[in-house]
Amino acid sequence: MKVREDIIQLLFKAYFDARQHKRGKQSQLSFEWQLEHNIFELYDEMVSKTYQPGQSICFIVKQPVKREIFAANFRDRVVHHFIFNILNPLIEKELLHDVYSCRKGKGTLYGIQRAQSKVQSCSENYSQNAYVLKLDISGYFMNMNKNLLYQKVERIIDKNELFLPIQSSWLKQLVYQNIFHDPTTDCKFQSFP
């Protein structure tokens, strides 16, 4: 019974994390309207391994470049935060120091300062030429090798199985479903003025 309470507590935490910057959005309000019911329903689906990602929302952003975005619905965002809250401390231990994207305490300013320090060092205090490569891989997330990604996450789960707050098979199932979910197959198109 204690495990059930712990998982439900983690789901509530995931909900509160997911709703940051989403307060007042229709999907967030709908989920919150029957919050306890929705949390327990997610729990039941996770335990029975019947959880399936829902319909995504597709829209176009124009800044900094025009691109198509597929956003998960709010319910799935709760599951994403649930997975993130469990896996992030384990993955953080595996990452190189100079990986900055989406890491606490390693934002843009920290990356810039670190790059400046490296340029200063390799140019021998700006006395020699140094080169910096800045690039963006087009369609990176839509084209990444999902099998490789899942294998890497699965290895981390297996390595830390004894320390997980939920059964590793549940977590692997959730991770698998979310990595291999194709948001383009079931999405609602939304336009903004």
Buried (B, 14 or more C-beta within 10 A) or exposed (E): EEEEEEBBEBBBBBBEBBBEEBEEEEBBEEBEEEEEEBBEEBBEBBBEEEBEBBBBBBBEEEEEEEEEEBBBBBBBBBBBBBBBBBBBEBBEEEEEEEEBEEBEEBEEEEBEEBBEEEEEEEEEEEEEEEEEEEEEEEEEEEEEEEEEEBEEBBEBBEEBEEEBEBBBEBBBBBBBBBBEBEBEEEBEEEEEE
